[in-house]
Amino acid sequence: MGYTREELPVRTKSTSLFNHLDTMPGDPIFGLMSLYAKDPAEEKASLTIGVYRDEQGKPWVLPTVRKVEKMIAEDVATNHEYLPMEGLHAFVESARDLLFGNPSPALTSRIGSLQTISGTGAVHLGARFLNDSLQPKRIWVSDPTWGNHHAIFDIAAPAVEQKMYPYYDAATCSLNFSGMMETLEEQAQPGDVILLHACAHNPTGIDPTKEQWKLIADLCERKHLFPFFDSAYQGFASGDVDEDAWAVRHFVDRGTLELVVAQSFSKNFGLYGQRVGAFHIVTADEQARDKALSHLIYLQRAEISNPPVYGARIVAFILQNAELKAEWEQDLLIMSGRIKTMRAALFGALQELKTPGNWQHIVDQNGMFSYTGLSEKQVLALRKEHIYLLTSGRASISGLNRDNVKMVAKAIDKVVRASGDAPAVAA
Ligand SMILES: Cc1ncc(COP(=O)(O)O)c(C=O)c1O
């Protein structure tokens, strides 16, 4: 600009280089959590964030995790050295075996895996890797999907157009399978990526049936779509790790599709804050696997150098010991069982109150969330009754317990009657 050093303008607050920035919107879930915390009502319920809560509404450290934490703490050989860039080998292998169901040596040679910063980091790494390696024109995501999918693809793959395929049928609170298939059949192009939730779809809680999954796999084959699975709830949804991995394994077993999977251990091990996850790529042959993995490790090095060790150590310890694994599977049954019980309790209470509408979808849906079918207006009215859920009508079922479920049902009954509008009447 032609200033000498002495002439440079004195910097004041008003000369910030960042004043041109717009303020980004805050995350609606975290915003609601703080509204809930400030609500002075004695009887209130938070059905917002997707974390497991016990019958007392408290965070639950899985007993198996507690036990292993003690064992690790007492092991004098434990240290805090850096992990390799691809992560803790024992963890990466156990994560792969859990997801793909102890794959054969032939299949294992086609799977490349590395540890990530939980599920979010795995989706991010996958988005960036596919952006660079396949350069797809479009990625298809379900309408609706986990909100962060949009943001992650925005920043990691900005040139890839995000398209939405129909998923949720608001009239019946169920899967719009024909809408999904017709849209993809007509509009998806060879080379497009399709993002699929492996189980317990967030936010709707609605999953395709096995027959429908087969048709989705047929479509991917026929139209040359590249499947990107997001597996954030394996074992947490049904209580059975194999059942919840069925769709991923079906796609792999066909032997005709290359695909990637982002895997999270936040929910099924209750290790939310430890950021434990993995990314897997299944290729047609070992050579392609090795090349892809080298690129993933290169990206990892630049982005995080190497992943955190503590949570991965816990997961590996449990999955590599048959007795501990069996105990963890009991923990999964406790979490998934309590959620199913709460779905039934809410449904039962609404039926008892003869609340207008059809509420069957609450028990039919799967996993952490229910897309209740409540409208934005009804959700806002519920806040006045001290019940907090997302304006989309998504409720985190684990926020319910025996003490608050009747109060929640009564409040829903009140706002539904007052609005004169009831969900799923077309079902
Ligand atoms: C569909 C889906 N994918 C990924 C994640 C990422 O979870 P985390 O980064 O905590 O493992 C979540 C968490 O809510 C999710 O619901």
PDBQT file of the ligand as one rigid body, heavy atoms in Angstrom, charges set to zero:
ROOT
HETATM    1  C1  LIG A 501     -26.152 -40.327  11.714  1.00  0.00    +0.000 C 
HETATM    2  C2  LIG A 501     -25.001 -39.901  12.551  1.00  0.00    +0.000 A 
HETATM    3  N1  LIG A 501     -23.779 -39.949  12.025  1.00  0.00    +0.000 NA
HETATM    4  C3  LIG A 501     -22.699 -39.584  12.727  1.00  0.00    +0.000 A 
HETATM    5  C4  LIG A 501     -22.817 -39.133  14.017  1.00  0.00    +0.000 A 
HETATM    6  C5  LIG A 501     -21.529 -38.725  14.664  1.00  0.00    +0.000 C 
HETATM    7  O1  LIG A 501     -21.364 -39.005  15.954  1.00  0.00    +0.000 OA
HETATM    8  P1  LIG A 501     -19.963 -38.858  16.679  1.00  0.00    +0.000 P 
HETATM    9  O2  LIG A 501     -19.124 -37.909  15.915  1.00  0.00    +0.000 OA
HETATM   10  O3  LIG A 501     -20.319 -38.371  18.030  1.00  0.00    +0.000 OA
HETATM   11  O4  LIG A 501     -19.402 -40.224  16.699  1.00  0.00    +0.000 OA
HETATM   12  C6  LIG A 501     -24.075 -39.040  14.606  1.00  0.00    +0.000 A 
HETATM   13  C7  LIG A 501     -24.253 -38.518  15.969  1.00  0.00    +0.000 C 
HETATM   14  O5  LIG A 501     -25.296 -38.129  16.403  1.00  0.00    +0.000 OA
HETATM   15  C8  LIG A 501     -25.203 -39.457  13.858  1.00  0.00    +0.000 A 
HETATM   16  O6  LIG A 501     -26.432 -39.438  14.366  1.00  0.00    +0.000 OA
ENDROOT
TORSDOF 0
